[in-house]
């Protein structure tokens, strides 16, 4: 029997696993997909919100501010990409100024540091491409941007380093209490644990309702469409630019990314299908129209891809974290700002489980993790020495992002490591550039097959039945 089983390997689940590994070596993370970071955590705005938006007094507000404060130190501890670039909420009309002031007051009440309202002259100096109609903005210097893949992988790898086990391609089909714990039924057999953490994203309501049918929860999948632009557009804005909800409705954001791209979106469309991650023409048209209200001349012709993600929306619009039955802890309805709040969410859940199971802090917990070495960050002499010692770092596999064979090999042999093209892409950016894997996929497949000791026909794009090779030409003759 495990001490804890965490269901879901998104950023919340991995944050819970990492924090719980301070107290226990007997933890299992169960994930229905083939890797960590395959759901909401892989398709979002990559924003660390300052915390001025969530309703004062809500759990969402408290954990957002705490998570944002924890992020800079955590980025150094776990070696993932994070930048505190600050954020701006743009007021496009004088009649909307009272709403801007109300947002400022809410942020101050939430404990957000450094907030102030700036006028157009200062705004234009900060963002030369701001819309001509912008009259003022709320400036939040503690807002930031992060790599959501990098954060999630860092949490997972550090959890594994401290004894957490991961089981992928394992779908939970049921659960029920037993004396001293719970039985978790999966499509790969049954598991037992003293405590369950429900971090199942858009499916967290299903598990909640199995544990506490008397207080049902309903999570709606809220789809958001995005455009991702090339590096050449990455400096169009210098900060995350939001639009103040006003007479034009709720707008979309425009933001730089930690990797030098420009991200534009999202929409907010409720869908019945919790796997509906396809973009739509209507959704992308909405992003095109609304993004131009706050930022002018966005070079959308430099789009290299579009994508959609799903948020786990619950009508009460707050996080639901707590022990709802003996040994069953909800970490549910984690929608935006869930990514920003993840460090605080993990600490809160770990505290609940620790107290429930009467766990003690381990003396040998190691809070550090070293990320995948990027040779581009080295000076010429250091890079030359690295290549001399390991020639794989001199072999460029992804030309768009200058990703080397050495980085891909490193990504594969980590725990948990890459097992698919998407697993390599999210860890190293091989395939995330302008050609969107058009050139590097065959070489990445060769490396995956060689390092994993399998035939290339077994390599998938993203696990399951997503095989790239479905037959050979000679077989069809």
N, C-alpha and C positions, 0 to 999 in steps of 0.2 A: 504494500500500500504506500503510495506516494504521500508526502506531507501535503503537497498542493499540485493540482492540475490546472493550468491556465489554458482556457479555450480561446484561441485566436492569437496569431503571431503578427499583428499589426503593431503600430508604434505604442499603443496603450498596453497591449499584452506583453511586449518586449520590455517596456519600462517597468511593468509589474514584476516580470521575471528577474530583471536586473536588481531591483530593490529587494525582492524577496530572497535573492541569493546571498544577501547580507546575513541571513538568519538560518538558511537551510540548504543542504546539498541535495535534498530529495524532492526535486521539482521537475515537472514535465510540462512542456508547452505542446499543445496539440493544435495542428493547423490543417484545414481541409485542402489547401493549395500546396504547391510543390516547394514553396520557399516562404521566408518571412516577407512582409511588405508587399502583399499581392492584392490587397483590397483598397479601402479608403486611403490608407497611408501612402500608396504609390501614386495617387492622382488627386492632387490638391494644389493649393496656391503657394505652398512652401513658405508660408509667412509665420513669423513669430509675432503675434499680436501683442501690443503693449498692455491691453486690458481695459480700455476706456469704454468699450461698447457693451459688454455684458451687464445685465441688470444688477444694480448695487444690492448686495446682500445675498446674491445667488452663489451656489457652489461654483458655477462656471466662472464668475468674476474672480472669486478668491483663488482658484487654481490657475486661472489664466495669468494673473499678476505674479503669483509665486513661480509658475513654470517659466515665465519670461525672465524673471530675476535669476533663476537657476541656470539658464541656458548658456551664458558666456563661460562660466566655470566648467559646466559639463562638457562643452565643446573642446576645451583644453584637456580635460581628463580623459575623454574618449576619442579625441582626435577626429572630429568630423567638421565639415564646412559650415560655418556660421558667420554672419556679418551683421552687426548692429548699425544698419544704414538709416534707421528712422523711418517714420511713416507720416503721411499727410492726408488729412480728410478735407476734400475740397468743397467749399461752399460756392455754388454757382449763381446765387441770387441773394440780394439783400433781404428779401422776405424770408429766406431760409436761415438767416443769421441766428435767430433765437434757438433753432434746433442745434446749431453748431455750439452755442454757448451751453445748452443743456448737456450735450455730449461731453464738453469740457468738464462741467460740474460733476457728471457721473464718473468720469475718469479720476478726478481728484478724490472723490468719495471712495473709489475702489483702491486708492493708494498708488496710482500710476505716477511716476516721478517725472518732472521736467516738462509737463504739459503746458502749452501756451497757445493762444490764438494769434496767428500772424496775419498781417494785411497783404494786399496784393503786391506791393513793391518788393517786400522781402520774399514773398512766394515766388515771384518771377526770377529773382536772383538765385533761389534754390533750384527752381525747375524752369528753365527757359522755354520749354515746350508746353507749359501749362496753357489751358484754353484761355482765350481772350475774355471769356465771360466770367472767369473765376474772380471772386471778390475778396476771399479770405480763406484761411485753412486752419485746422487744428494740427499742430506740430507735436509729434510724440517721438522724442529722441531715443526712447528705449525700444521702439519697434525694430524688428530685424527680419532677416531672411535666412533660410537654412536649407540644406539638402535633406529632404524627407527620407530618401533612401539611406543616405549616409548616417542620419540619426538612428534610424531603425536598426540597420545592420550593426552599428556600434553598440547599441543596447543589447542586441541579441548575442553578439560575440563576447561581450563582457559577462553577460549572464552565463554563457557556456563555459567561459574561463573559470567561473566560480561554481561550476557543478550542475548547471541546469541542462536537462536533456530536451531535445526537440524531436517531435515525430510529425513528419509531413505526409501529405496525401492521405490524411486520416480525417474522415468526416464524422462528427458526433451525430448519432441518430437517436439518442435518448439518454436519460439519466434518472436516477432515483436514490433516495437516502437509504442508508443501511446503518447499523449500529456503529457509531464511531466515525462515520464518514459518508461517502457517496460512491455509487457505481456509475461510471460513464460508459455508455454503450457506443461503439464506433463501428464503421464498416470494416475495421481490421481487428475486431475483438473487443473485449471488455477491459476496463481499467478501474482501479479503485484509488481513492484519495481521501485524506482526512478533510481536505478543504478544496472547493472549486472556486476559481475566479472566472467569471463570465465576461470575456473581453472579445466577444464575437462580432463586433461591428454592427452591420445592418441586420444581422441575425441574432443579436443579443436578446431581442424580445422573445424569440422562440424558446431560448434556454431559460430566460426569466420566468416565462409562463409555465414551464415544466416544474420549476422549483417552487413557485408561489402563484398558483392559479387563482387564488382569492383576490389578488391585486394585479390584474393583467396589465401588460405594457404593449403598446403598439409603436413600432418604429417604421417610419416611412423613408424610403430611399429617395433622396433629393439629388437629382443629377445636376452637375455643373460642367458646361462646355468651356474649353480653353483653346487659345492659339499659343504656340511656342514659336518664337522668332529666332533667327540666326544670331550668332555672336555680333555680326555687323550692326545689329539694332540694339545691342545690350546697353548702350549708354544713352538711349533716348530719354529715359528718366533715371535719376540718381537715387531716388527714394521710392518706397512703396506708396503709390498714389491711389487713394480710395475716393469715392464720391459720397458726399453726404446725402442720405435719402431726403428727397424734397419734391418739388413740383414735377420733376422729370422722372420720379420713381427711384428705385434702388439701382444704383449703377454697378459697374464692374470695375475691377482694379487693374492697374498697369504697374508692373514691378520688374526691376532687374532680378536676376537669379544669381546665386553664389557662383555659378559656372559661366557667367557672362552672357547669358541669353536675355531675352525680354519675354515676359509672360503676361498674357492678356486674358481676362475672364474673372469669374465664371458666371454662368446663368444659375438659376435656382428653380428647377422644374421637378415637381413630385412625380414619381413613376411607381407603378405597381410591381414591376419586375426588379428584383433585387440584384440581378445580374446585367441590367440594361446600361452598359457602359459605352454604347455606340454614340458618337456625335450625331447631331441632326442638322440639316440645312437651316432650319428655323432657329435653332439654338445658336449656331455660329453667326447667323445674320444679326441676332440680338447683340452678341458680343461686339461685332463690327460697329453697330450703330451706337451703342451705349459707351463704348470705350472712348470714342471721339468727343464726348461731351466734356470730359475733364482734361484730356491730353490731346493736343492737335498733332496732325501729320504723323500719326503712328504708321510706320512702314510695314503694313500688314502683308505687302507683297513679298516680304522676306520671311514669311511663315515657313518653317520646315516641317511642322506637324501640327495636328490638332488632336485633342483627346478629351475624354469626359471621365469624371469620377463621381462617386456616390457618397453622400453624407448621411449619417444615421440620425435622422431628425425625429424627435419626439415632441408632441404638441405642446408640452409644458416648457420646452426650450431650456432645459437645464441638464447637467450631468446627473446620472443616477449611480451613486457609489455608496455601497453599504452592504452589511450582512443581512440579507432578506430572509434567510432561513439558517438554522445552525450549520455552519460550515459551508455556506454558499454565499459568495460575495459578488455582487453586481459591479461591473465596470461598464455601464451601458449608456446609450444615447450620447456617445462621445462624438459630437459633430464639432464644427469650427466653434471655438478655437482649441480643438482637441490636440492638434500637433504642438501648439504653443504650450499647452498645459501638461503634456505628457510627463515631464520630469516630476511635477507635483502630483499628478495622478498616480504614478508608480509608487511614490513615497506614501501617499495616503492609503492605497490598497495594501501595501506591504505592512503598514502599521496595523490595519484591521486584522489581517491574517496572523500577524505575529501575536497580537493580543488574544485572538481566538484560539490559537494552537499553543500559546504559552512558549513561544520560541525565544531563544537567547541569541544575541549578536555573536557571529563567528569571529574568532581572532584572526583568521587567515584570509578574510575578504580582501580582494585586490580590486580597487576601483578604476584601474587604468586599462587602456586598450590602445594599441597603435594601429592606425589606419593603413590602407594599402599605399605603398610608396609610389609617388608620382614623380618620375624623373624630371618632368618639366619644371619642378620647383627647385631643382639643384642648379648650382652654377656649372660652367662648362667643365672645369677640372673634376668636380665631384661626380658629374654625370659620366665623364669618360672613365673614371676609376670604377664606377658601378658597372659599366658595360664590360670593362676588362675582367672584372670578377664574375659577372654573370651576363654572357652575351645576349640572353633573351631580352634584356632591357635595351638592346640596340636594334631590335626587330620591331618596326612599327606595323601594327596590325590594322588599327583604325586610323586612316589618314585624316579624317575630319577632326577628330579629337586628339590625335597624336598619342594613342594608347598603345603600349608595348606588349609584347608577348609575356614579359616578366610580370606585368601587372595582372594579366589575365590568369596566369598560372597561380599567382598569389591568391586571387579571388576564389579560384576553384578549391584550393587546399585549406581554406579557412573553415572554422566551425561556428555556425553553419555556413557552408560554402555554396558557390554557384553550381547549378546542375543543368542549366538551360541557357539559351541565348539571352533571354530577358534577365536571368540571374547575373550573367556577366555584364550585361548592359547597365543594370542599375548599380552595380558595384564599381565599375571602371569607366563608364560612359562610352564603351566601345559599341557603336551603333546609334548613338544619340546625336550625331552631328548632322550636317547638311544633307548627306546622302541617305540618312536613316537606315544604315546597315546594308545598303545596296552593294557595297564593295567588300566589307569585312566579314560578313556572315559566314561564307565558306571557310575562311581561315579560322574564325572562332570555333566553328563546328569541329574542324580538325583538331584544334587544341583541346577542346572539351572531350572528344572521343579518346584522344591519346592519354590525357591525364586521368580520366575516369576508367579507362580500360574497357571501353565499350565500342561497338560499331557505330559509325556515323549515322546509320539509319535509326539509331535509338535516341539521337539528340533531338530535343524538342525546342520550340520557341518559348513555351511557358508551362511545361509539364503536361500531364494528361495525354490527350490525343493530338496535341499540336505538333506532330512530327513534321520536319522539313522535307525529309526524303520519304516518299511514299512508294517508290519503285525505281527500277533502272530502265534505261532506254532499251537494252537488249531483251529485257523480259517482255516487252510489248511487240517485239518483232516476230 
